[in-house]
Structure formats: C-alpha cells, structure tokens
Amino acid sequence: MSWKERIQRWLDHTALDEETRQSLNVLKEDEKSAEDAFYQDLVFGTGGMRGEIGPGTNRMNVYTVRKASQGIADYIKENGELAMSRGMVIAYDSRRMSPEFAEEAARTFAANGIHTYLYSGPRTTPQLSFSVRYLNAFMGIVITASHNPPEYNGYKVYGEDGAQLNLEDADRVIDYVGRVEDELAIENNQFDNSLLVRIDEKMDEAYLSNALTVQEHSASPIQAVFTPLHGASGATVKRLLDKAGYDQITYVTEQMQPDGEFPTVTSPNPEEGSAFELAKEYGKKSGADLLIAVDPDGDRVGIAVWSGSHYELLSGNQTGAILIEYLLSQKQQKGTLPENGRIFKTIVTSEFGRVVAESYGVSSEDVLTGFKFIGEKLKHNDENPKFEFLFGYEESYGYLIRDFARDKDAVQSVLLLVEAAAFYKKQGKNLHDVLIELYNKFGWYRESLVSITKKGIDGAREIAALLENLRKQPVEAIAGIPVVSIEDYDTQNRSFVSLGTNEKIDLPQSNVIKYFLEDGSWVCVRPSGTEPKVKYYFGITAETQQESDEKMELLKESFVEEVNNR
C-alpha cells in the first residue's frame, strides 16, 4: 500500500476523530511531509517505538499507541490468565501527550481484560522498572522519548524482571504488534473499572526506601545544585535527598516542574554543556562543588564539577570510573566487598572503569550496547547465582548501583554522587581531584564519539551499505596503527588479524563492528537504535593528558577520512 493509499484509508475510516481528519486534509497539501508520515508503520523494535507526534502511521498518536498496546495485549493473553492477572504497569514522563498516550494504553489493556496499574502523574523510567518487580507484574511500559526534542515521544516496553525486553521476547512482541492490521478500529472504551488501578504514594515510598539503600555512609555537608531539566525526576530526587539528610542542595527552580516544552534549555540532554547553563548560575551563587542534571525520564545523569576556575562537565565514562572507585573503596574499607563481585559495562564504554575495578579484585564483563543486556545478565544470575552485582553502566550517562531496578537509574545515582562528593570534601578534595588522581594512577583514558546523521529511507540504506563495506573490505590500520583484532557482532566472530585465527563471540547478534589497535586503542561502529545516525566510538589511553588529546584527534580524523574515502 502506497503512502497516498494509507492516508486515504485514514480519511475514509469512520473511526477517525474530526481533529485528526482536519489535520490530514492540511497535511495532504505538503506531499513530502505527508509521505514521511505515512510511508511506513512507525517501527516497533526491540526497545519499543519512538517518533514525532502527529497524525500518520509513522507518527506517535493515539492510534499508533493503541496498535502497540493491542499487540502487547494479545501477547499477554497468549501467555494465559496468570499473565493477565499479574498485568501491566504504566508510567509516563513530562512530554507532550504523555498523559494521553499512557491513558490510551491503559484503557486498551483493561479493555482486553488485563489488570493494569497506571501512575496518575509523571514518574521516572527506573521507578517503572522497580514497580514491575515490586508488584510482580507481567510487563511494564513507560511513555517517554528520553532526551529527544519536544516534538517526539515514545513507548518503551519492559518484561517481568523490570528490564527492557530481551531480544527473544522482543521479537515475539514485535510479531504480535505487526499482526494488528487496523489501528483505527481498536476500541478501548468498554472495560471493567476494577481492572484499571491508579498507583502513586505507596509505590513512591517503596521506591524511595529502596533507593536509600545505595548509601555507604550517612550524610555530611556538601553544596550541590540539582536540575531535572523539566523532567519527571524533580520531586522524587528532592524527597530522596531530604530523606538522606542532605539539606544544602540547591534546586534550579525554573526547571523543577515537569514541562514537555523544555522552555529553558536548548536540549534536555545532560550530555550537553548547554543543559547546565542555569545550574552553573546557581552554582556560582551558592559556591557549589557539584552540579547534577537528569534527563526527562530520569534514567541518565550528568555532572559538572568545580575545577578551580570553572565547572567542568564530566563524560559518562569519567563519572562511571569515579563511582566505581568510590563504591569499591568504601566497601573494601568496611569489609563488605564480596569475593565474587562484578561490574558490567557495554562494549562501547571505556576500559577505565575496568582497570579501576580490577585494582580492587572485582571482575568486569562486557555486554552489547543497551542496558537491557545488563538486565538480562542480572536475570540469569537470579536464576543461577554466580556473582554479586556491584555496578553497571554505559558511556551514555546511565548507571545502576542497586538492582531493585533493572534499568539505568539516575535517581539512585544522584544520591551516591552527592554522597561521594561529600565524602571526598571531608578529605579536602572534589570529584575533579579524584578523577585526576585516577588518571595519574591508571593512565589517561579518553573516549570520544562522532555521530553522522542520515535521515529517511536513503539514510538507512547508506548506513547499511557502510557496514557492509567495512565487512567486505576490513580496515587494516587507523592513524598508521595496525588493527590487531576485529570483533563483528553481526557474524559473532572475533578475528585475530596477525595470527589469522578466529573465535566465536559469546554475545547476541548485533550490527556492530569493533577494531582493536596495536597500541591498545579501539574504534567501534554501530547504527543508532533510536535515531537516524551511524556512530563511531573511539577509546585510547596515554601517559599524559596532552598525549591523550593529540592521540584522540589523530585517531578520529584518520578513521572518519578512511570511511569517507570508501
């Protein structure tokens, strides 16, 4: 069916609401926009779906939300009455249409006879993950588009363990969603009211009680600034820090209330320095040692630390290394560091955290990019215990300290970051000082990321062709440094170039290639799972800061040139 036939099908459908009908009549006048809105169904992938809000099969709207929910409802019903009784938990963040989409999803599940728990106000993604586990629900969803621009929203799906669906279960759900033929014909007005339960305060208290358990020490004085960037975490973080006894925290007033327009920031992304502009103003006035920003759905956190003359934004890799150092050092001093402790990181995350952990005798394990793969490891360990989980993280500012949630959790991370800053302040240091000490001890690990945007159908084809070309014509050297091994996660093969030998990679299949160089540097190529981008990740280590800076720039320039010249 062509996009023109799709749009006409909507216009001819008796169930289409009048407001959408009028919008479509206007949209038809702009063929390019109309084609983009209808040329395909909004992709429902392993993590759910995400897209621009608006009318169309390729947009986030009440009809595409109903379709996804009906497919998941069919999947739950196929799993039997117990699955239906255990039911679904739904949370949503502060974005445009989030309450409406959450309500539509909840009504669709209830209309299918599925017990449904719905938060009545914005809550964080990690609280949704916790709630699924706490309520022993069969599944969960959260309406969010993370740090995307205001015109986006999304639909993330969680399994009974509180983690995003593993690949096998996700494939089943995708199949069920794909079987729903007519998103306009789904009715969700008739259901037993007892099946739809609103949850709030009791669950908030349960989550906060668990979040308090990440503490290694009781509170001590620290000046810090916190902002939720207009997202869902503001009230929760404030309650948590108040309960923990941190009474010198300054909150960025203009950004504390949930607001899907994100009026005071260019982008609500804690990876970007611009997100900290207001926090910096507050910090300078209060003399804060630490600035903390959390993304709209409360799963990722970024920090800026006072370096003596300015606030310096730390990378996710740097913050992860600091948290590992603090957490393991305190457990070691208290005698609570387990012999079988383990941390997890993704394949594009720095080796920095690994060497810090190994200095305490703690093993680390790599997983594919995406926190669901850490969640999957934790689920397997629940069933067959082999290690004690200590920490999990990824370079994109996501951390998990205690696994009562099974997704990255900025809320519990904020508490441990504030605690670490207070602990080191008593020693006359701040977190920047700790970072420099770690560099001097273990080497100057540096990482960088280059993202290339390629939109639309042609862009997707270009990204696929790029990966195919890299497989057919392997890179032999980067910046004059020989490639010693290549990991291809699509073929699940690790090839040792100089030896001419191969071995199997014991990780799920994924369209990712990683190069390891003779000097210990590495480069990884992967398409984004949520945006029309191909990403190049770089990691190096050197003896000095200047050497690391120079080495990184040379590596990036050389690899980008290599790819562009193919």
Secondary structure, 3 states (H helix, E strand, C coil): CCHHHHHHHHHHCCCCCHHHHHHHHHHCCCHHHHHHHHCCCCCCECCEEEEEECCCCCCECHHHHHHHHHHHHHHHHHCCHHHHHHCEEEEECCCCCHHHHHHHHHHHHHHCCCCEEEECCCCCHHHHHHHHHHCCCCEEEEECCCCCCCCEEEEEEECCCCCECCHHHHHHHHHHHHHCCCHHHCCCCCCCHHHEEEECHHHHHHHHHHHHHHCCCCCCCCCEEEECCCCCCHHHHHHHHHHHCCCCEEECHHHCCCCCCCCCCCCCCCCCHHHHHHHHHHHHHHCCCEEEEECCCCCEEEEEEECCCCEEECCHHHHHHHHHHHHHHHHHHHCCCCCCEEEEEECCCCCHHHHHHHCCCCEEEEECCCHHHHHHHHHHHHHCCCCEEEEEEECCCEEECCCCCCCCCHHHHHHHHHHHHHHHHCCCCCHHHHHHHHHHHHCEEEEEEEEEECCHHHHHHHHHHHHHHHHHCCCCEECCEEEEEEEECCCCEEEECCCCEEEECCCCCCCCEEEEECCCCEEEEEECCCCCEEEEEEEEEECCHHHHHHHHHHHHHHHHHHHHCC
